[in-house]
Amino acid sequence: MARMWSVTSWVCKCGAHVKIMYETNGTTIIICPKPPCQIQHTVGGKVSDIWMETADNIWTPIDPAPFSVPPN
């Protein structure tokens, strides 16, 4: 079975612009990568990449491990 990848983005309530790439199976909870925000966002898949937009509109890659929480 082929992998299905998807990309989505959102603006967190704290104002952070976040973009992720994920495999469309399973569930991952992402903690907003902008400190000190701890808002959690549920994603319908396994996250492989996270980017956060900087003030000068550049998408900067971030290690997803510290911001990914397995669902309960």
DRENDO-108350 format. One record per residue (C-alpha): residue number from 1; x, z, y. Coordinates in steps of 0.05 Angstrom, whole numbers, padded with zeros to 5 digits. Example, Ala and Ser with C-alpha at 12.3 -4.5 7.8 and 13.67 -1.06 7.14 Angstrom:
residues 2
+------+--------+--------+--------+
: resi :      x :      z :      y :
+------+--------+--------+--------+
:    1 :  00246 :  00156 : -00090 :
:    2 :  00273 :  00143 : -00021 :
+------+--------+--------+--------+
END
This chain:
residues 72
+------+--------+--------+--------+
: resi :      x :      z :      y :
+------+--------+--------+--------+
:    1 :  00000 :  00000 :  00000 :
:    2 :  00027 : -00019 :  00068 :
:    3 :  00038 :  00033 :  00121 :
:    4 : -00008 :  00031 :  00181 :
:    5 :  00023 :  00052 :  00247 :
:    6 : -00013 :  00068 :  00311 :
:    7 :  00008 :  00086 :  00382 :
:    8 : -00033 :  00127 :  00430 :
:    9 : -00022 :  00164 :  00495 :
:   10 : -00057 :  00217 :  00537 :
:   11 : -00050 :  00259 :  00599 :
:   12 : -00048 :  00333 :  00581 :
:   13 : -00087 :  00382 :  00624 :
:   14 : -00020 :  00406 :  00651 :
:   15 : -00007 :  00335 :  00678 :
:   16 :  00044 :  00312 :  00626 :
:   17 :  00039 :  00240 :  00603 :
:   18 :  00052 :  00238 :  00528 :
:   19 :  00056 :  00178 :  00480 :
:   20 :  00063 :  00182 :  00405 :
:   21 :  00072 :  00135 :  00346 :
:   22 :  00042 :  00158 :  00280 :
:   23 :  00025 :  00137 :  00210 :
:   24 : -00050 :  00135 :  00202 :
:   25 : -00057 :  00184 :  00145 :
:   26 : -00061 :  00260 :  00148 :
:   27 : -00065 :  00303 :  00210 :
:   28 : -00013 :  00331 :  00257 :
:   29 : -00022 :  00380 :  00314 :
:   30 :  00023 :  00365 :  00374 :
:   31 :  00042 :  00420 :  00423 :
:   32 :  00050 :  00391 :  00493 :
:   33 :  00125 :  00379 :  00504 :
:   34 :  00124 :  00400 :  00577 :
:   35 :  00145 :  00473 :  00583 :
:   36 :  00113 :  00522 :  00591 :
:   37 :  00050 :  00486 :  00569 :
:   38 :  00026 :  00504 :  00498 :
:   39 : -00037 :  00462 :  00495 :
:   40 : -00047 :  00432 :  00426 :
:   41 : -00071 :  00361 :  00413 :
:   42 : -00096 :  00339 :  00344 :
:   43 : -00072 :  00271 :  00319 :
:   44 : -00102 :  00235 :  00260 :
:   45 : -00037 :  00219 :  00225 :
:   46 :  00036 :  00238 :  00213 :
:   47 :  00075 :  00234 :  00279 :
:   48 :  00142 :  00198 :  00277 :
:   49 :  00158 :  00190 :  00351 :
:   50 :  00141 :  00224 :  00417 :
:   51 :  00156 :  00201 :  00487 :
:   52 :  00142 :  00236 :  00554 :
:   53 :  00137 :  00197 :  00619 :
:   54 :  00185 :  00220 :  00674 :
:   55 :  00169 :  00224 :  00748 :
:   56 :  00201 :  00155 :  00757 :
:   57 :  00154 :  00124 :  00704 :
:   58 :  00205 :  00119 :  00647 :
:   59 :  00183 :  00137 :  00577 :
:   60 :  00236 :  00185 :  00549 :
:   61 :  00240 :  00197 :  00473 :
:   62 :  00233 :  00269 :  00449 :
:   63 :  00248 :  00298 :  00381 :
:   64 :  00179 :  00309 :  00350 :
:   65 :  00199 :  00366 :  00303 :
:   66 :  00194 :  00424 :  00353 :
:   67 :  00126 :  00400 :  00378 :
:   68 :  00093 :  00383 :  00311 :
:   69 :  00052 :  00437 :  00276 :
:   70 :  00022 :  00425 :  00207 :
:   71 : -00054 :  00435 :  00205 :
:   72 : -00081 :  00499 :  00173 :
+------+--------+--------+--------+
END
